[in-house]
Amino acid sequence: MKTKNKRSLITIISYTVCLVFLVVGSITLLSTFKEKEKVNSSIKADKVIQSKVGPKLTKEVKSKDIPNLNWDEINSISPNIVAWITIPGTKINYPILHGSDNDFYLKHDYNGNRDELGSLFIDYRQLDDFSPLNTFIYGHNVLIDSVDTKFTELNGYLDQDFYSKHKNVIIYTPEKVIHGKIFAAHSDTSDSQSNTKSFNTVEDFNTYKTFMKKVSDIKSDQDVDSVKQLVTLWTCTMKSGVSTNGEPFSKDESRTFVSVAID
């Protein structure tokens, strides 16, 4: 009798454990499914605006005579869209926003809707007309089902071969089309010299350019003296390393800095 009761108890416990695992597994799968739905919705929203008002470019840009975008139509979608960036040959082809802080567009799209992939945006402390000596543009590093989104491909610039195939950057603004070339790229931290947005003197800017060229993981064909202005493209590297300050950093602290020399 005792043996039979013991077996019954073991059976009940086994079924209970299985049920718990089933419930937990179902909740996890549902959560993953919902997150994937959100991401897919974000990707679809990007494709909609890209096809509606984005540039239509081939992989190579052989001429600087490129027509601008329809800014009346773009501003009707969102007045906070201040520019558009595309890097021919990559999936980087997105509107650039400018908000009142550096938090909102980390988790919102160009319509102001909640979006886990966020948007590309200019540092809120800077002017949005690309007049600063070094304009910073932020974007997430998000790889979804082996599909690069937002600024994920910026980490390709830590490789010489990728740089050689994707040197050109085009930024559209309401006033003009800005052409740029990749100048330098490396991984560092947010508290390093790499993260410098303003300069007191021209000499300070020259020092910064020389520094970025020196620590770069790639060898670009841009001469330091020829660079008059920069745009810095920033994303998470997601790899640990050693900063230019000589201090080790974790993958969560790592940031990729891609310097673009603009005309």
N, C-alpha and C positions, 0 to 999 in steps of 0.2 A: 504493500500500500504506500509506504513511504517512498519507495523507488518510483512508483507511478506518479505520485505528487511532485516528486523532484523533477521528473522528466517533463511534466506539464508546465512547471515553473520555468524550466529552461526554454521550453518551446515558446512560452509567452514572452519571455525576455528577448529571445531571438527575433520574434515577430515585431516586438516593440522597437528594437534597435534598427531593424530593416526599414520600419515605417519612418523612424526619425531620419535615417539617411535618405530615404525617398523624398520626404518633405523638404529637407535641407537642399537636396540636389535639385528639386523642382524649382525652389525659390531662387537658387543660384542661376539656373538655366533661364528662368523668367527674367531675372535682373539683367543677365548678359544679353538676352534677346532685346529687352527694352533699350539698353545702352546702344546696341548695334542699330536698332531702329532710329535712334536719335542721330547717330553718326551718319547713317545712310540718308536721312532727311537733310542733314547739313550739306552733304556732298551734292545732293540733288539741287538744293537752293543755290549752291555755288555754280552749278552747271547752267541753271536758269539765267542768272545775271551775266555769266560769261557769254552765253549765246545771244542774249538780248542786247547788251551794250558793250561787251568786251571787244578787244582788238582781234582782228582776223589775220594772224601771221603764220608764215611757214617756219620751218625749223631754222632757216638762215635768213638774216637780214642783210641784204647786199647794198642797201641804200639808206641814207638818213632821211630821205624824203618820204616820211611816213605820215599819212593823214591822222589828225587828232580824232578823239572820240566825240560822241554827241553828249556834251556836258549838260545841256538842258534836260535831256532824258535821264542821265545819271543822277542829277540833283533832284529830280522828281521822285526817284527811288529813295534817296537819302541825302539830305544836305550835308551829312557828316562824311560823305565820301569825298576826299580831297585830291585823290590821285589814283592811278592804276599802275600796277607793276607787272611786267611780263619778262620772263627769261626764256628766249627762244630755245627750243630743244628740250625744255623741262615742262613740268606740270604747273610751275609757278606762274599764275595768270589770275591775279586777284585785285579787287578794289582795296584801296588803302584808306583807313578812316582816321579821324582825329577827334578825341573825346576830351572830357574835362578831368580825367585821371588815367592811370595806366592799368586799371583793374577791370573796368566795364567790358571792354572789347576782348578781354581774355576769355570771356564766357558768353559773349553775345555776337550775333551776326550783324550784317549791315542794316537790317531792319529794326535792330534793337531787341530781337527775339533771343531767348535763352538758347545757347549753342555751345556744346562742349568743345567744339573745335575752335571756337572763337573767330576772330578776324585779324587781319594785318592792320597795324595802326602805328602812327607816328607818336613819339613821346610827347605827352600833353604839355610839357614845359617848353617845347620848341615850336617855332613858327611852322606852319604847314605848307609853306610855299617853296621849300627847298632852298631858301636863302642862307640858312646857317652853314658854317663851314663843315659841319658833320651832323647830318640828319639821321636819327636812329629810327628804324622801322622794326617792330617786334612781330613775331608770329610763332605759333606752336609748332613743335616737331611731333607730328602724329602720323603713324604708319598703320593703316587700317586694311586688313586682309591683303597685305603686300602691295597696297596702293598708297603712294605718297600723296599727302595732302598738306596744304598750307606751306610752311617753310621747311618741311622734312628734307627736301633735296639740298638745302644749303649745306648739310654735312658732307655732301659730295665734294664740296670745294676744299675739303681737307686732303683731297687726292689730286695729284698733278694731272692725271689723265682726264678726269672729269672737268677740271678747270680748262684744259686745252680745248675741250669740245663745247664749252658753254661760257665763253668769255663776256658775251654781250648782255647788257641789261637795258630795258627800255621802261621809262617812267612817264606816264601821261599825266599832265596837269591841265586845268582849265585854260592856262595861258600858253603852254607850249609842250612839246615832246622832248624829254630829256634823254640823251643817250649816254650810257656809261659802260665802263669795262671793269671787270674784276681786278682789283689792285692787290689784295692780300686776304688771307683767311687763316684762322687758327682757333683753337679752343682755349678758353680762359675762364675767369670768374667775374662776377659783377662788381667786385671791389678792386679790380685790377686797373692798371693804366689804360687797358684796352677800352674800358667803359668811360671814355672822355667825350663829352658832348659840346663843351664850350672852351674857348681859348682866349686868354687875355691879350696875347700878341701874335703876330704872324710867326714869330720865332717859336712860340709854343706849339702852333699848328705844325710847323715844319718838323719839330722834335717828335711830335705824335706820329706823323707820316713815316718818318725814319724808323721809329720804334715798331710800328705795325708791319713794315716791310721786313724788318730784321727777324721778327718772331713768327712770320708767316710760314705755314706748312707748304706753301706752293711758291714757285718762282714765276712771277708774272712778268709780262713784257712792258709794264708801266713804270716809267722812271719817276722817282720821288719828286723831283723838281717840276715835272710837268703836271702834277696833280694840284689843281686849284681848289677843288671842293670834293667832299666825300659824302657818300650815303652808306651808313652801316646797317646791314641786315643781320638781325639777331634772332637766335633760336636756342633751344636746349640741345646740347650735344649728346647727353645721356651716356657719357663715358667718363670714368674717373681719369685723373691725370695730375700733372704738376703745373701750377699757374706760373705766369711770367714773374710773379713775386717770389717764386721758388718754394711755394707751399703746396702740399698735396691737396687735391679736392675730390669730393665724391661725385658720382654721376649726377646726383640731384643738384649739385652746385655748378656743374659744367655749363658753359654757354659758348655757342659758336658765333664768332664775329667775322662777317664777310664784308670787307671794305670795297666799295665801288667808287671808282673815280668818275665823276660826271663832267660833261662838257659845260 
